[in-house]
Structure formats: C-alpha cells, structure tokens
C-alpha cells in the first residue's frame, strides 16, 4: 500500500512538473509597454467590476485609474496616502490610508468614510495591504515602515500585526502577531 501511495505521489508530481515547464507564460516580454513614468512609488493595484485597474502612487498621495480602453487618469488626489486597495461587493474602494493610519471606504462619488481609525486607542503603525473575505470582513497588515515624508517619527503600537475587522464592526481583532513587517 505504501508503494502504491508513493507511486501515485510521484506520478502526480511528474504531471504537475511537466505542466509547469510547458505552460505558456502569461506575458511575453515584447508585449509589455510603459504606460507612464511619472510615479514615485506605485502600490495596491485592484480591479473594479468593469475591469478598470486602480493603483496608488503613495508618496505623491494619489490614486490612479487605468481603464479598460487603455486610458490613464487621476482618480483621486489627497488619498490619505493610500497604499493597499481592494473593492468591496458594493463597488466601494477600500484603502489603507497611512497618512493618518486609517482604513477608508471611498464610494463611487469619491466620498471618503473612515471605517477604522485606531486599535485600543493607539494609532496604527501604517496600514499597508488589505483583503476582503466573502463575508465582507477586512484583513489588513500593519507594519511599521518609517517614511521620510511621515510627520510622526515613532509608532504607538510596538507590535506589527495582521488584523481583521468583521463586517459592520468598528473594532479589529488581532489575527497574527509577532511578525516582522507583515506585508
């Protein structure tokens, strides 16, 4: 029986390995083109229901949109120095806004709502990336990367963590602790 299981494992591994080696690449080097070189540090790409790509230029405090027609446009200035982004089921752009260490929801009219502000009365380190689960809860990372353009020079929360905000809650739960710069 052990030999049979081992044989199945080896056959599966060989099949996967062969497929991986023969699979076509997603992008061909010659098909890549530079859209713009005006950005300082891009982050947080996410896609809306229509297929438009949104991303941040964090130090320049902007969110950009690259639409399905191939047009690049400024979506929002004064984005709270947005970093990671993700669209919720309602089409709101949820962002890690590290200027004031918050999680924002930006609706289609670009109205900002702060959905999370601090943990136990202390400012977050610098919300970095996020993901929304099927229930609408938000996982986000909170590392401390001191930036030259930050006004504050020290963190209030010494731990760098991953948090979870259940849908509709104003409170976050620590889901991973003891990490070094979770990203």
N, C-alpha and C positions, 0 to 999 in steps of 0.2 A: 504494500500500500504506500509506504514512504517513497519507494522508487517511482510509483505512478504519479504521486503528487509532485515530486521533483521534476519528472519529465514534463508534466503539464506546465509547471512554472517556467522551465527553460524554453519550452515551445512558445509560451506567451511572451516572454521577454524577447525572444528572437523575432517574433512577429512585430512587436512594438518597435524594436530597434530598427528593423528593416524599413518599417513605415516612416519612422522619423528621419532616416537617412534619405529616403526617396521623395519625401514630401516637398512640394514646391514652396519656395519662400513666399511670404505674404507680400513683401515689397521687393521690387527689383531696383537695384542701386540707380540705374539710369532713369527710373520713373520718379524719383524724388526731386522736388523743386523747392527752392527757398521762397516762402511767401512774404516774409519781411524780416529785416534785421534790426528793427527799431527797439526791440525789447531788451530789458536789463536781465530779468530772471523769470522765465515762464514756469508756471506750475498749474496743477489742478485741472487738467482737461476733463470735461464731461460733455455728454451729448444729450440734447433735448429730444422730445418725441418726434420732431420733424427731421432730425439728423444733423442739426446745426451743432458745431463744436464751440464750446465756451472754455476759455482758459484765462488765467491771471498773469499779470506782469506785476508781481508782488511789490518790489521796491518802488515802482512807479505808481502804485495804488490804483490799478486799473483792471477791469475785466473786459476781455475782447471776445468777439463773436466771429467765427469763420463759418459762413453759411453754406448751404448745400449747392449754391450756384458758384462757390469759389470766391466770394467777396468777403474781405476782412473789414470789420468795422468796430469802432469803440462802443462797447455795450454800456459800460458804467465807469465814470471817474469817481474818485473818493469811495472806493470799495471797502474801506476798513482794512486796507492792505490784505485783501483776500488771498488765501493760499489754496487749500484744497476745496474742491467744489463737487456737488452731486445734485441731481434733480430728484425731487420727491415725486410721488404719484400725481400730485396736483399741479405739477409743472413749475413749482417754485424752485429757484436756485438756492440751495443750502450751501453756505460757505463758512469756512474757518477764517474769521476776520481777526488777525492778530494785532491790529493797531491798539485795540482795547481788550484783546484776549477774549473774544466772544464767538458764539456761533450765531449766524444770521440766516434769516429766510428772506429772499428777495422775490417779490411777486412779479407777474408779467408787466406791471406798470412801474417796476423798479422801486416800489415802496419797500423799505427795509423794516424788518421786525427782529429784534434781538430775542432769540429763543433760549439762549443760555449765556450767563454772564460770569459766574464765579463758582467755586467749589468750597463749601463751608466758609463762606465769607472772604476767601482769598482769590486774587486774580489768577487765572490760568497762566501757565508758562508761555504758551504761544501755540494755540490750536493749529494743527498742521494739515492733516488729511482726515477725510471722513467717508463713511459708507452708510447707506440707509438699508435696513433689512426689510423683509416682506411685511412686517407688522408696522412699519413706519418709524421704528426706533432708530436712533442715530448712534453709531460708534464713531469715536474720534480719537486721534492721537494728540498728545500734549507734551512734546519735547521742549527743551529749552535750548534754542539756538540764538545766542545773543547776536543781534544785528547792529551794524554801525548806525543805522537810522532809527533805532529804538530810543525813546526818551528814557525809559527806566533802565537801570543797569544791574538789577538783581531780581531773582524770582521770589515770589512769596511762597509758592509751593515747591518744596525741595525735590519731591518725587516726580519722575517723568513717567506718565501713565497712559493707559488706554481707558477711556470712559464710555459709558453707554447711557443715553438719555431715552427712556421709554417714551413712546408716542404720547403727546399731551402732557408730559410731566415737565416740571420746572427744575427737577433735581436730576443729577447724574449719579451713576453707580460706577465705582472703580471695578473694571473687569480684568485689568492686567497691571501689575505693579512691579517695581524693582527692575525696570527696563532702562537701558541706556539709549536715549534719543529715539523713542519709538516713532516710526515714520510710516 
